Amino acid sequence: MTRSFCADCGSPITNQYLVALGDLYLPQPDIVYVHIGTLDEPEAAPIECHYGVERQLPWVHFDDGLPRTRMDEDSMLAAAFAAGDSKLE
């Protein structure tokens, strides 16, 4: 995965996966994920799911009916991270 950061403050802006994450995902090198909090008008990009909910603050409650996924429950993501780690050796 590659990431981009704000040159002024260092905040993360985008993620781009360099390997496919499995059958449920499109080829990742063609997709750049933009962090919604970096947008001036985030309402223009409606969300499709809540991902990484294991880090959700305890006082944050979403009652929007959208799918919720823990990162540690996503076996395809874990396999992609493992594949990336093996390339570092």
PyMOL Python script that loads the backbone (N, CA, C, O; Angstrom):
from pymol import cmd

cmd.read_pdbstr("""\
ATOM      1  N   MET A   1       0.847  -1.167   0.000  1.00  0.00           N
ATOM      2  CA  MET A   1       0.000   0.000   0.000  1.00  0.00           C
ATOM      3  C   MET A   1       0.892   1.229   0.000  1.00  0.00           C
ATOM      4  O   MET A   1       1.910   1.278   0.690  1.00  0.00           O
ATOM      5  N   THR A   2       0.497   2.207  -0.774  1.00  0.00           N
ATOM      6  CA  THR A   2       1.171   3.493  -0.709  1.00  0.00           C
ATOM      7  C   THR A   2       0.204   4.484  -0.071  1.00  0.00           C
ATOM      8  O   THR A   2      -1.014   4.336  -0.162  1.00  0.00           O
ATOM      9  N   ARG A   3       0.762   5.475   0.563  1.00  0.00           N
ATOM     10  CA  ARG A   3      -0.040   6.502   1.224  1.00  0.00           C
ATOM     11  C   ARG A   3       0.484   7.873   0.829  1.00  0.00           C
ATOM     12  O   ARG A   3       1.676   8.050   0.579  1.00  0.00           O
ATOM     13  N   SER A   4      -0.418   8.831   0.776  1.00  0.00           N
ATOM     14  CA  SER A   4       0.030  10.211   0.570  1.00  0.00           C
ATOM     15  C   SER A   4      -0.346  11.021   1.798  1.00  0.00           C
ATOM     16  O   SER A   4      -1.325  10.726   2.483  1.00  0.00           O
ATOM     17  N   PHE A   5       0.445  12.039   2.060  1.00  0.00           N
ATOM     18  CA  PHE A   5       0.275  12.870   3.245  1.00  0.00           C
ATOM     19  C   PHE A   5       0.329  14.340   2.858  1.00  0.00           C
ATOM     20  O   PHE A   5       0.946  14.703   1.856  1.00  0.00           O
ATOM     21  N   CYS A   6      -0.318  15.183   3.652  1.00  0.00           N
ATOM     22  CA  CYS A   6      -0.269  16.626   3.459  1.00  0.00           C
ATOM     23  C   CYS A   6       1.167  17.111   3.696  1.00  0.00           C
ATOM     24  O   CYS A   6       1.775  16.791   4.717  1.00  0.00           O
ATOM     25  N   ALA A   7       1.693  17.875   2.757  1.00  0.00           N
ATOM     26  CA  ALA A   7       3.062  18.381   2.879  1.00  0.00           C
ATOM     27  C   ALA A   7       3.180  19.410   4.004  1.00  0.00           C
ATOM     28  O   ALA A   7       4.271  19.616   4.536  1.00  0.00           O
ATOM     29  N   ASP A   8       2.068  20.062   4.374  1.00  0.00           N
ATOM     30  CA  ASP A   8       2.111  21.088   5.415  1.00  0.00           C
ATOM     31  C   ASP A   8       1.987  20.519   6.826  1.00  0.00           C
ATOM     32  O   ASP A   8       2.744  20.897   7.720  1.00  0.00           O
ATOM     33  N   CYS A   9       1.023  19.602   7.025  1.00  0.00           N
ATOM     34  CA  CYS A   9       0.769  19.127   8.392  1.00  0.00           C
ATOM     35  C   CYS A   9       1.038  17.642   8.609  1.00  0.00           C
ATOM     36  O   CYS A   9       1.071  17.185   9.752  1.00  0.00           O
ATOM     37  N   GLY A  10       1.231  16.884   7.537  1.00  0.00           N
ATOM     38  CA  GLY A  10       1.505  15.458   7.665  1.00  0.00           C
ATOM     39  C   GLY A  10       0.277  14.569   7.794  1.00  0.00           C
ATOM     40  O   GLY A  10       0.414  13.358   7.962  1.00  0.00           O
ATOM     41  N   SER A  11      -0.921  15.144   7.719  1.00  0.00           N
ATOM     42  CA  SER A  11      -2.144  14.336   7.816  1.00  0.00           C
ATOM     43  C   SER A  11      -2.244  13.379   6.633  1.00  0.00           C
ATOM     44  O   SER A  11      -1.918  13.753   5.506  1.00  0.00           O
ATOM     45  N   PRO A  12      -2.699  12.130   6.881  1.00  0.00           N
ATOM     46  CA  PRO A  12      -2.876  11.199   5.764  1.00  0.00           C
ATOM     47  C   PRO A  12      -4.010  11.664   4.863  1.00  0.00           C
ATOM     48  O   PRO A  12      -5.040  12.140   5.342  1.00  0.00           O
ATOM     49  N   ILE A  13      -3.814  11.523   3.554  1.00  0.00           N
ATOM     50  CA  ILE A  13      -4.812  11.967   2.588  1.00  0.00           C
ATOM     51  C   ILE A  13      -5.375  10.800   1.789  1.00  0.00           C
ATOM     52  O   ILE A  13      -6.592  10.686   1.641  1.00  0.00           O
ATOM     53  N   THR A  14      -4.508   9.929   1.271  1.00  0.00           N
ATOM     54  CA  THR A  14      -4.973   8.818   0.431  1.00  0.00           C
ATOM     55  C   THR A  14      -4.258   7.517   0.786  1.00  0.00           C
ATOM     56  O   THR A  14      -3.183   7.512   1.387  1.00  0.00           O
ATOM     57  N   ASN A  15      -4.898   6.409   0.389  1.00  0.00           N
ATOM     58  CA  ASN A  15      -4.309   5.068   0.413  1.00  0.00           C
ATOM     59  C   ASN A  15      -4.506   4.475  -0.972  1.00  0.00           C
ATOM     60  O   ASN A  15      -5.524   4.724  -1.619  1.00  0.00           O
ATOM     61  N   GLN A  16      -3.540   3.695  -1.427  1.00  0.00           N
ATOM     62  CA  GLN A  16      -3.677   2.971  -2.690  1.00  0.00           C
ATOM     63  C   GLN A  16      -3.031   1.605  -2.511  1.00  0.00           C
ATOM     64  O   GLN A  16      -1.826   1.507  -2.281  1.00  0.00           O
ATOM     65  N   TYR A  17      -3.840   0.540  -2.617  1.00  0.00           N
ATOM     66  CA  TYR A  17      -3.334  -0.818  -2.458  1.00  0.00           C
ATOM     67  C   TYR A  17      -2.666  -1.257  -3.754  1.00  0.00           C
ATOM     68  O   TYR A  17      -3.206  -1.030  -4.837  1.00  0.00           O
ATOM     69  N   LEU A  18      -1.510  -1.876  -3.657  1.00  0.00           N
ATOM     70  CA  LEU A  18      -0.737  -2.285  -4.824  1.00  0.00           C
ATOM     71  C   LEU A  18      -0.973  -3.735  -5.212  1.00  0.00           C
ATOM     72  O   LEU A  18      -0.469  -4.195  -6.237  1.00  0.00           O
ATOM     73  N   VAL A  19      -1.740  -4.459  -4.397  1.00  0.00           N
ATOM     74  CA  VAL A  19      -2.112  -5.840  -4.713  1.00  0.00           C
ATOM     75  C   VAL A  19      -3.612  -5.974  -4.572  1.00  0.00           C
ATOM     76  O   VAL A  19      -4.232  -5.268  -3.777  1.00  0.00           O
ATOM     77  N   ALA A  20      -4.202  -6.882  -5.344  1.00  0.00           N
ATOM     78  CA  ALA A  20      -5.637  -7.140  -5.229  1.00  0.00           C
ATOM     79  C   ALA A  20      -5.915  -7.776  -3.875  1.00  0.00           C
ATOM     80  O   ALA A  20      -5.109  -8.562  -3.375  1.00  0.00           O
ATOM     81  N   LEU A  21      -7.045  -7.439  -3.286  1.00  0.00           N
ATOM     82  CA  LEU A  21      -7.395  -7.947  -1.961  1.00  0.00           C
ATOM     83  C   LEU A  21      -8.380  -9.104  -2.016  1.00  0.00           C
ATOM     84  O   LEU A  21      -8.955  -9.468  -0.990  1.00  0.00           O
ATOM     85  N   GLY A  22      -8.585  -9.683  -3.177  1.00  0.00           N
ATOM     86  CA  GLY A  22      -9.461 -10.846  -3.267  1.00  0.00           C
ATOM     87  C   GLY A  22     -10.615 -10.623  -4.225  1.00  0.00           C
ATOM     88  O   GLY A  22     -10.707  -9.586  -4.880  1.00  0.00           O
ATOM     89  N   ASP A  23     -11.497 -11.616  -4.296  1.00  0.00           N
ATOM     90  CA  ASP A  23     -12.583 -11.603  -5.264  1.00  0.00           C
ATOM     91  C   ASP A  23     -13.611 -10.505  -5.023  1.00  0.00           C
ATOM     92  O   ASP A  23     -14.276 -10.065  -5.961  1.00  0.00           O
ATOM     93  N   LEU A  24     -13.749 -10.060  -3.785  1.00  0.00           N
ATOM     94  CA  LEU A  24     -14.771  -9.056  -3.483  1.00  0.00           C
ATOM     95  C   LEU A  24     -14.320  -7.637  -3.810  1.00  0.00           C
ATOM     96  O   LEU A  24     -15.115  -6.700  -3.741  1.00  0.00           O
ATOM     97  N   TYR A  25     -13.055  -7.477  -4.164  1.00  0.00           N
ATOM     98  CA  TYR A  25     -12.507  -6.155  -4.412  1.00  0.00           C
ATOM     99  C   TYR A  25     -12.078  -6.027  -5.857  1.00  0.00           C
ATOM    100  O   TYR A  25     -11.669  -7.005  -6.482  1.00  0.00           O
ATOM    101  N   LEU A  26     -12.170  -4.836  -6.376  1.00  0.00           N
ATOM    102  CA  LEU A  26     -11.639  -4.566  -7.708  1.00  0.00           C
ATOM    103  C   LEU A  26     -10.119  -4.523  -7.619  1.00  0.00           C
ATOM    104  O   LEU A  26      -9.578  -4.382  -6.522  1.00  0.00           O
ATOM    105  N   PRO A  27      -9.421  -4.638  -8.737  1.00  0.00           N
ATOM    106  CA  PRO A  27      -7.960  -4.519  -8.671  1.00  0.00           C
ATOM    107  C   PRO A  27      -7.563  -3.189  -8.028  1.00  0.00           C
ATOM    108  O   PRO A  27      -7.884  -2.116  -8.541  1.00  0.00           O
ATOM    109  N   GLN A  28      -6.883  -3.276  -6.934  1.00  0.00           N
ATOM    110  CA  GLN A  28      -6.615  -2.104  -6.124  1.00  0.00           C
ATOM    111  C   GLN A  28      -5.674  -1.061  -6.732  1.00  0.00           C
ATOM    112  O   GLN A  28      -5.839   0.119  -6.424  1.00  0.00           O
ATOM    113  N   PRO A  29      -4.711  -1.412  -7.565  1.00  0.00           N
ATOM    114  CA  PRO A  29      -3.839  -0.366  -8.095  1.00  0.00           C
ATOM    115  C   PRO A  29      -4.587   0.707  -8.898  1.00  0.00           C
ATOM    116  O   PRO A  29      -4.063   1.798  -9.122  1.00  0.00           O
ATOM    117  N   ASP A  30      -5.808   0.390  -9.327  1.00  0.00           N
ATOM    118  CA  ASP A  30      -6.600   1.342 -10.095  1.00  0.00           C
ATOM    119  C   ASP A  30      -7.446   2.267  -9.224  1.00  0.00           C
ATOM    120  O   ASP A  30      -8.081   3.192  -9.732  1.00  0.00           O
ATOM    121  N   ILE A  31      -7.457   2.021  -7.911  1.00  0.00           N
ATOM    122  CA  ILE A  31      -8.327   2.775  -7.013  1.00  0.00           C
ATOM    123  C   ILE A  31      -7.488   3.511  -5.975  1.00  0.00           C
ATOM    124  O   ILE A  31      -6.584   2.939  -5.365  1.00  0.00           O
ATOM    125  N   VAL A  32      -7.803   4.783  -5.790  1.00  0.00           N
ATOM    126  CA  VAL A  32      -7.167   5.570  -4.738  1.00  0.00           C
ATOM    127  C   VAL A  32      -8.256   5.915  -3.731  1.00  0.00           C
ATOM    128  O   VAL A  32      -9.266   6.525  -4.085  1.00  0.00           O
ATOM    129  N   TYR A  33      -8.050   5.523  -2.470  1.00  0.00           N
ATOM    130  CA  TYR A  33      -9.004   5.808  -1.402  1.00  0.00           C
ATOM    131  C   TYR A  33      -8.641   7.140  -0.763  1.00  0.00           C
ATOM    132  O   TYR A  33      -7.520   7.326  -0.290  1.00  0.00           O
ATOM    133  N   VAL A  34      -9.588   8.058  -0.751  1.00  0.00           N
ATOM    134  CA  VAL A  34      -9.378   9.385  -0.180  1.00  0.00           C
ATOM    135  C   VAL A  34     -10.019   9.426   1.198  1.00  0.00           C
ATOM    136  O   VAL A  34     -11.181   9.052   1.355  1.00  0.00           O
ATOM    137  N   HIS A  35      -9.271   9.874   2.196  1.00  0.00           N
ATOM    138  CA  HIS A  35      -9.811   9.989   3.556  1.00  0.00           C
ATOM    139  C   HIS A  35     -10.883  11.076   3.561  1.00  0.00           C
ATOM    140  O   HIS A  35     -10.620  12.226   3.206  1.00  0.00           O
ATOM    141  N   ILE A  36     -12.077  10.703   3.961  1.00  0.00           N
ATOM    142  CA  ILE A  36     -13.230  11.612   3.895  1.00  0.00           C
ATOM    143  C   ILE A  36     -13.011  12.892   4.696  1.00  0.00           C
ATOM    144  O   ILE A  36     -13.519  13.952   4.329  1.00  0.00           O
ATOM    145  N   GLY A  37     -12.261  12.795   5.784  1.00  0.00           N
ATOM    146  CA  GLY A  37     -12.006  13.969   6.612  1.00  0.00           C
ATOM    147  C   GLY A  37     -11.111  15.012   5.961  1.00  0.00           C
ATOM    148  O   GLY A  37     -10.954  16.112   6.492  1.00  0.00           O
ATOM    149  N   THR A  38     -10.524  14.678   4.815  1.00  0.00           N
ATOM    150  CA  THR A  38      -9.658  15.641   4.127  1.00  0.00           C
ATOM    151  C   THR A  38     -10.423  16.478   3.105  1.00  0.00           C
ATOM    152  O   THR A  38      -9.872  17.420   2.537  1.00  0.00           O
ATOM    153  N   LEU A  39     -11.685  16.139   2.869  1.00  0.00           N
ATOM    154  CA  LEU A  39     -12.476  16.840   1.854  1.00  0.00           C
ATOM    155  C   LEU A  39     -13.094  18.112   2.416  1.00  0.00           C
ATOM    156  O   LEU A  39     -13.525  18.151   3.568  1.00  0.00           O
ATOM    157  N   ASP A  40     -13.133  19.143   1.595  1.00  0.00           N
ATOM    158  CA  ASP A  40     -13.795  20.386   1.993  1.00  0.00           C
ATOM    159  C   ASP A  40     -15.310  20.206   2.044  1.00  0.00           C
ATOM    160  O   ASP A  40     -15.982  20.846   2.854  1.00  0.00           O
ATOM    161  N   GLU A  41     -15.852  19.344   1.188  1.00  0.00           N
ATOM    162  CA  GLU A  41     -17.291  19.080   1.147  1.00  0.00           C
ATOM    163  C   GLU A  41     -17.531  17.566   1.207  1.00  0.00           C
ATOM    164  O   GLU A  41     -17.882  16.955   0.197  1.00  0.00           O
ATOM    165  N   PRO A  42     -17.344  16.960   2.386  1.00  0.00           N
ATOM    166  CA  PRO A  42     -17.481  15.500   2.478  1.00  0.00           C
ATOM    167  C   PRO A  42     -18.880  14.986   2.159  1.00  0.00           C
ATOM    168  O   PRO A  42     -19.038  13.815   1.813  1.00  0.00           O
ATOM    169  N   GLU A  43     -19.890  15.830   2.266  1.00  0.00           N
ATOM    170  CA  GLU A  43     -21.253  15.389   1.946  1.00  0.00           C
ATOM    171  C   GLU A  43     -21.401  15.054   0.466  1.00  0.00           C
ATOM    172  O   GLU A  43     -22.365  14.390   0.084  1.00  0.00           O
ATOM    173  N   ALA A  44     -20.470  15.497  -0.374  1.00  0.00           N
ATOM    174  CA  ALA A  44     -20.509  15.198  -1.804  1.00  0.00           C
ATOM    175  C   ALA A  44     -20.058  13.762  -2.089  1.00  0.00           C
ATOM    176  O   ALA A  44     -20.212  13.289  -3.215  1.00  0.00           O
ATOM    177  N   ALA A  45     -19.510  13.067  -1.102  1.00  0.00           N
ATOM    178  CA  ALA A  45     -19.034  11.691  -1.271  1.00  0.00           C
ATOM    179  C   ALA A  45     -19.680  10.808  -0.211  1.00  0.00           C
ATOM    180  O   ALA A  45     -19.057  10.519   0.811  1.00  0.00           O
ATOM    181  N   PRO A  46     -20.925  10.371  -0.437  1.00  0.00           N
ATOM    182  CA  PRO A  46     -21.607   9.568   0.581  1.00  0.00           C
ATOM    183  C   PRO A  46     -20.871   8.256   0.843  1.00  0.00           C
ATOM    184  O   PRO A  46     -20.326   7.649  -0.079  1.00  0.00           O
ATOM    185  N   ILE A  47     -20.858   7.826   2.091  1.00  0.00           N
ATOM    186  CA  ILE A  47     -20.150   6.607   2.451  1.00  0.00           C
ATOM    187  C   ILE A  47     -20.987   5.376   2.114  1.00  0.00           C
ATOM    188  O   ILE A  47     -22.212   5.450   2.014  1.00  0.00           O
ATOM    189  N   GLU A  48     -20.304   4.242   1.939  1.00  0.00           N
ATOM    190  CA  GLU A  48     -20.957   2.981   1.604  1.00  0.00           C
ATOM    191  C   GLU A  48     -20.876   1.975   2.741  1.00  0.00           C
ATOM    192  O   GLU A  48     -21.668   1.035   2.792  1.00  0.00           O
ATOM    193  N   CYS A  49     -19.917   2.162   3.661  1.00  0.00           N
ATOM    194  CA  CYS A  49     -19.763   1.228   4.766  1.00  0.00           C
ATOM    195  C   CYS A  49     -18.886   1.873   5.842  1.00  0.00           C
ATOM    196  O   CYS A  49     -18.244   2.897   5.610  1.00  0.00           O
ATOM    197  N   HIS A  50     -18.876   1.255   7.013  1.00  0.00           N
ATOM    198  CA  HIS A  50     -17.991   1.670   8.108  1.00  0.00           C
ATOM    199  C   HIS A  50     -16.924   0.592   8.228  1.00  0.00           C
ATOM    200  O   HIS A  50     -17.236  -0.568   8.494  1.00  0.00           O
ATOM    201  N   TYR A  51     -15.677   0.970   8.035  1.00  0.00           N
ATOM    202  CA  TYR A  51     -14.578   0.011   8.028  1.00  0.00           C
ATOM    203  C   TYR A  51     -13.595   0.376   9.123  1.00  0.00           C
ATOM    204  O   TYR A  51     -13.316   1.555   9.343  1.00  0.00           O
ATOM    205  N   GLY A  52     -13.076  -0.612   9.800  1.00  0.00           N
ATOM    206  CA  GLY A  52     -12.152  -0.334  10.901  1.00  0.00           C
ATOM    207  C   GLY A  52     -12.883   0.065  12.168  1.00  0.00           C
ATOM    208  O   GLY A  52     -12.390   0.884  12.944  1.00  0.00           O
ATOM    209  N   VAL A  53     -14.072  -0.519  12.381  1.00  0.00           N
ATOM    210  CA  VAL A  53     -14.911  -0.111  13.511  1.00  0.00           C
ATOM    211  C   VAL A  53     -14.333  -0.485  14.871  1.00  0.00           C
ATOM    212  O   VAL A  53     -14.827  -0.019  15.898  1.00  0.00           O
ATOM    213  N   GLU A  54     -13.283  -1.327  14.894  1.00  0.00           N
ATOM    214  CA  GLU A  54     -12.671  -1.674  16.176  1.00  0.00           C
ATOM    215  C   GLU A  54     -11.994  -0.468  16.816  1.00  0.00           C
ATOM    216  O   GLU A  54     -11.688  -0.486  18.009  1.00  0.00           O
ATOM    217  N   ARG A  55     -11.762   0.563  16.042  1.00  0.00           N
ATOM    218  CA  ARG A  55     -11.140   1.780  16.579  1.00  0.00           C
ATOM    219  C   ARG A  55     -12.147   2.915  16.770  1.00  0.00           C
ATOM    220  O   ARG A  55     -11.767   4.051  17.053  1.00  0.00           O
ATOM    221  N   GLN A  56     -13.414   2.602  16.618  1.00  0.00           N
ATOM    222  CA  GLN A  56     -14.455   3.608  16.794  1.00  0.00           C
ATOM    223  C   GLN A  56     -14.482   4.077  18.249  1.00  0.00           C
ATOM    224  O   GLN A  56     -14.420   3.270  19.177  1.00  0.00           O
ATOM    225  N   LEU A  57     -14.572   5.364  18.425  1.00  0.00           N
ATOM    226  CA  LEU A  57     -14.647   5.911  19.779  1.00  0.00           C
ATOM    227  C   LEU A  57     -15.920   5.421  20.462  1.00  0.00           C
ATOM    228  O   LEU A  57     -16.961   5.318  19.813  1.00  0.00           O
ATOM    229  N   PRO A  58     -15.859   5.118  21.750  1.00  0.00           N
ATOM    230  CA  PRO A  58     -17.021   4.527  22.426  1.00  0.00           C
ATOM    231  C   PRO A  58     -18.262   5.417  22.441  1.00  0.00           C
ATOM    232  O   PRO A  58     -19.377   4.915  22.586  1.00  0.00           O
ATOM    233  N   TRP A  59     -18.087   6.711  22.295  1.00  0.00           N
ATOM    234  CA  TRP A  59     -19.250   7.597  22.331  1.00  0.00           C
ATOM    235  C   TRP A  59     -19.789   7.913  20.936  1.00  0.00           C
ATOM    236  O   TRP A  59     -20.736   8.689  20.808  1.00  0.00           O
ATOM    237  N   VAL A  60     -19.203   7.325  19.886  1.00  0.00           N
ATOM    238  CA  VAL A  60     -19.688   7.511  18.517  1.00  0.00           C
ATOM    239  C   VAL A  60     -20.666   6.389  18.196  1.00  0.00           C
ATOM    240  O   VAL A  60     -20.331   5.213  18.334  1.00  0.00           O
ATOM    241  N   HIS A  61     -21.874   6.749  17.769  1.00  0.00           N
ATOM    242  CA  HIS A  61     -22.893   5.761  17.427  1.00  0.00           C
ATOM    243  C   HIS A  61     -23.481   6.094  16.060  1.00  0.00           C
ATOM    244  O   HIS A  61     -24.000   7.189  15.844  1.00  0.00           O
ATOM    245  N   PHE A  62     -23.393   5.138  15.145  1.00  0.00           N
ATOM    246  CA  PHE A  62     -23.965   5.301  13.816  1.00  0.00           C
ATOM    247  C   PHE A  62     -25.204   4.433  13.725  1.00  0.00           C
ATOM    248  O   PHE A  62     -25.151   3.232  13.988  1.00  0.00           O
ATOM    249  N   ASP A  63     -26.317   5.041  13.352  1.00  0.00           N
ATOM    250  CA  ASP A  63     -27.578   4.317  13.198  1.00  0.00           C
ATOM    251  C   ASP A  63     -28.062   4.516  11.768  1.00  0.00           C
ATOM    252  O   ASP A  63     -29.194   4.937  11.531  1.00  0.00           O
ATOM    253  N   ASP A  64     -27.167   4.201  10.803  1.00  0.00           N
ATOM    254  CA  ASP A  64     -27.500   4.448   9.409  1.00  0.00           C
ATOM    255  C   ASP A  64     -27.740   3.174   8.613  1.00  0.00           C
ATOM    256  O   ASP A  64     -28.044   3.237   7.422  1.00  0.00           O
ATOM    257  N   GLY A  65     -27.606   2.012   9.261  1.00  0.00           N
ATOM    258  CA  GLY A  65     -27.859   0.752   8.587  1.00  0.00           C
ATOM    259  C   GLY A  65     -26.776   0.309   7.615  1.00  0.00           C
ATOM    260  O   GLY A  65     -26.949  -0.704   6.936  1.00  0.00           O
ATOM    261  N   LEU A  66     -25.673   1.030   7.526  1.00  0.00           N
ATOM    262  CA  LEU A  66     -24.599   0.651   6.616  1.00  0.00           C
ATOM    263  C   LEU A  66     -23.786  -0.505   7.197  1.00  0.00           C
ATOM    264  O   LEU A  66     -23.701  -0.657   8.415  1.00  0.00           O
ATOM    265  N   PRO A  67     -23.187  -1.324   6.319  1.00  0.00           N
ATOM    266  CA  PRO A  67     -22.368  -2.440   6.804  1.00  0.00           C
ATOM    267  C   PRO A  67     -21.207  -1.949   7.667  1.00  0.00           C
ATOM    268  O   PRO A  67     -20.652  -0.876   7.432  1.00  0.00           O
ATOM    269  N   ARG A  68     -20.852  -2.750   8.663  1.00  0.00           N
ATOM    270  CA  ARG A  68     -19.756  -2.432   9.582  1.00  0.00           C
ATOM    271  C   ARG A  68     -18.780  -3.605   9.573  1.00  0.00           C
ATOM    272  O   ARG A  68     -19.195  -4.757   9.704  1.00  0.00           O
ATOM    273  N   THR A  69     -17.488  -3.322   9.420  1.00  0.00           N
ATOM    274  CA  THR A  69     -16.478  -4.376   9.357  1.00  0.00           C
ATOM    275  C   THR A  69     -15.285  -4.002  10.216  1.00  0.00           C
ATOM    276  O   THR A  69     -14.798  -2.872  10.181  1.00  0.00           O
ATOM    277  N   ARG A  70     -14.826  -4.974  10.986  1.00  0.00           N
ATOM    278  CA  ARG A  70     -13.575  -4.825  11.725  1.00  0.00           C
ATOM    279  C   ARG A  70     -12.443  -5.193  10.775  1.00  0.00           C
ATOM    280  O   ARG A  70     -12.576  -6.139   9.998  1.00  0.00           O
ATOM    281  N   MET A  71     -11.347  -4.473  10.822  1.00  0.00           N
ATOM    282  CA  MET A  71     -10.217  -4.783   9.949  1.00  0.00           C
ATOM    283  C   MET A  71      -9.656  -6.168  10.248  1.00  0.00           C
ATOM    284  O   MET A  71      -9.228  -6.868   9.331  1.00  0.00           O
ATOM    285  N   ASP A  72      -9.650  -6.576  11.516  1.00  0.00           N
ATOM    286  CA  ASP A  72      -9.085  -7.877  11.871  1.00  0.00           C
ATOM    287  C   ASP A  72      -9.997  -9.040  11.473  1.00  0.00           C
ATOM    288  O   ASP A  72      -9.600 -10.197  11.607  1.00  0.00           O
ATOM    289  N   GLU A  73     -11.206  -8.760  10.988  1.00  0.00           N
ATOM    290  CA  GLU A  73     -12.114  -9.800  10.514  1.00  0.00           C
ATOM    291  C   GLU A  73     -12.068  -9.960   8.997  1.00  0.00           C
ATOM    292  O   GLU A  73     -12.766 -10.812   8.446  1.00  0.00           O
ATOM    293  N   ASP A  74     -11.263  -9.160   8.323  1.00  0.00           N
ATOM    294  CA  ASP A  74     -11.172  -9.176   6.874  1.00  0.00           C
ATOM    295  C   ASP A  74      -9.968 -10.018   6.457  1.00  0.00           C
ATOM    296  O   ASP A  74      -8.846  -9.513   6.417  1.00  0.00           O
ATOM    297  N   SER A  75     -10.190 -11.294   6.148  1.00  0.00           N
ATOM    298  CA  SER A  75      -9.099 -12.208   5.838  1.00  0.00           C
ATOM    299  C   SER A  75      -8.340 -11.794   4.580  1.00  0.00           C
ATOM    300  O   SER A  75      -7.133 -12.017   4.486  1.00  0.00           O
ATOM    301  N   MET A  76      -9.035 -11.191   3.608  1.00  0.00           N
ATOM    302  CA  MET A  76      -8.358 -10.755   2.388  1.00  0.00           C
ATOM    303  C   MET A  76      -7.390  -9.607   2.668  1.00  0.00           C
ATOM    304  O   MET A  76      -6.298  -9.555   2.101  1.00  0.00           O
ATOM    305  N   LEU A  77      -7.792  -8.697   3.536  1.00  0.00           N
ATOM    306  CA  LEU A  77      -6.905  -7.600   3.897  1.00  0.00           C
ATOM    307  C   LEU A  77      -5.692  -8.127   4.655  1.00  0.00           C
ATOM    308  O   LEU A  77      -4.569  -7.686   4.409  1.00  0.00           O
ATOM    309  N   ALA A  78      -5.905  -9.058   5.567  1.00  0.00           N
ATOM    310  CA  ALA A  78      -4.795  -9.652   6.310  1.00  0.00           C
ATOM    311  C   ALA A  78      -3.826 -10.348   5.361  1.00  0.00           C
ATOM    312  O   ALA A  78      -2.613 -10.239   5.536  1.00  0.00           O
ATOM    313  N   ALA A  79      -4.341 -11.066   4.355  1.00  0.00           N
ATOM    314  CA  ALA A  79      -3.482 -11.747   3.383  1.00  0.00           C
ATOM    315  C   ALA A  79      -2.689 -10.736   2.557  1.00  0.00           C
ATOM    316  O   ALA A  79      -1.520 -10.969   2.250  1.00  0.00           O
ATOM    317  N   ALA A  80      -3.308  -9.631   2.202  1.00  0.00           N
ATOM    318  CA  ALA A  80      -2.597  -8.600   1.432  1.00  0.00           C
ATOM    319  C   ALA A  80      -1.484  -7.980   2.258  1.00  0.00           C
ATOM    320  O   ALA A  80      -0.387  -7.748   1.750  1.00  0.00           O
ATOM    321  N   PHE A  81      -1.762  -7.710   3.536  1.00  0.00           N
ATOM    322  CA  PHE A  81      -0.714  -7.171   4.404  1.00  0.00           C
ATOM    323  C   PHE A  81       0.423  -8.175   4.553  1.00  0.00           C
ATOM    324  O   PHE A  81       1.595  -7.797   4.526  1.00  0.00           O
ATOM    325  N   ALA A  82       0.083  -9.453   4.711  1.00  0.00           N
ATOM    326  CA  ALA A  82       1.114 -10.481   4.850  1.00  0.00           C
ATOM    327  C   ALA A  82       1.959 -10.574   3.580  1.00  0.00           C
ATOM    328  O   ALA A  82       3.177 -10.735   3.658  1.00  0.00           O
ATOM    329  N   ALA A  83       1.327 -10.474   2.420  1.00  0.00           N
ATOM    330  CA  ALA A  83       2.065 -10.517   1.155  1.00  0.00           C
ATOM    331  C   ALA A  83       3.002  -9.320   1.053  1.00  0.00           C
ATOM    332  O   ALA A  83       4.132  -9.448   0.581  1.00  0.00           O
ATOM    333  N   GLY A  84       2.538  -8.173   1.491  1.00  0.00           N
ATOM    334  CA  GLY A  84       3.382  -6.976   1.477  1.00  0.00           C
ATOM    335  C   GLY A  84       4.548  -7.100   2.421  1.00  0.00           C
ATOM    336  O   GLY A  84       5.657  -6.680   2.092  1.00  0.00           O
ATOM    337  N   ASP A  85       4.317  -7.681   3.615  1.00  0.00           N
ATOM    338  CA  ASP A  85       5.390  -7.864   4.590  1.00  0.00           C
ATOM    339  C   ASP A  85       6.453  -8.808   4.060  1.00  0.00           C
ATOM    340  O   ASP A  85       7.639  -8.599   4.316  1.00  0.00           O
ATOM    341  N   SER A  86       6.057  -9.852   3.321  1.00  0.00           N
ATOM    342  CA  SER A  86       7.032 -10.823   2.836  1.00  0.00           C
ATOM    343  C   SER A  86       7.956 -10.197   1.798  1.00  0.00           C
ATOM    344  O   SER A  86       9.084 -10.654   1.614  1.00  0.00           O
ATOM    345  N   LYS A  87       7.484  -9.154   1.119  1.00  0.00           N
ATOM    346  CA  LYS A  87       8.319  -8.486   0.115  1.00  0.00           C
ATOM    347  C   LYS A  87       9.382  -7.628   0.773  1.00  0.00           C
ATOM    348  O   LYS A  87      10.355  -7.246   0.123  1.00  0.00           O
ATOM    349  N   LEU A  88       9.213  -7.317   2.055  1.00  0.00           N
ATOM    350  CA  LEU A  88      10.183  -6.474   2.762  1.00  0.00           C
ATOM    351  C   LEU A  88      11.402  -7.262   3.199  1.00  0.00           C
ATOM    352  O   LEU A  88      12.434  -6.668   3.510  1.00  0.00           O
ATOM    353  N   GLU A  89      11.310  -8.582   3.232  1.00  0.00           N
ATOM    354  CA  GLU A  89      12.409  -9.407   3.740  1.00  0.00           C
ATOM    355  C   GLU A  89      13.527  -9.545   2.732  1.00  0.00           C
ATOM    356  O   GLU A  89      14.526 -10.209   3.006  1.00  0.00           O
TER     357      GLU A  89
END
""", "prot")
cmd.dss("prot")
cmd.show_as("cartoon", "prot")
cmd.util.cbc("prot")
cmd.orient("prot")
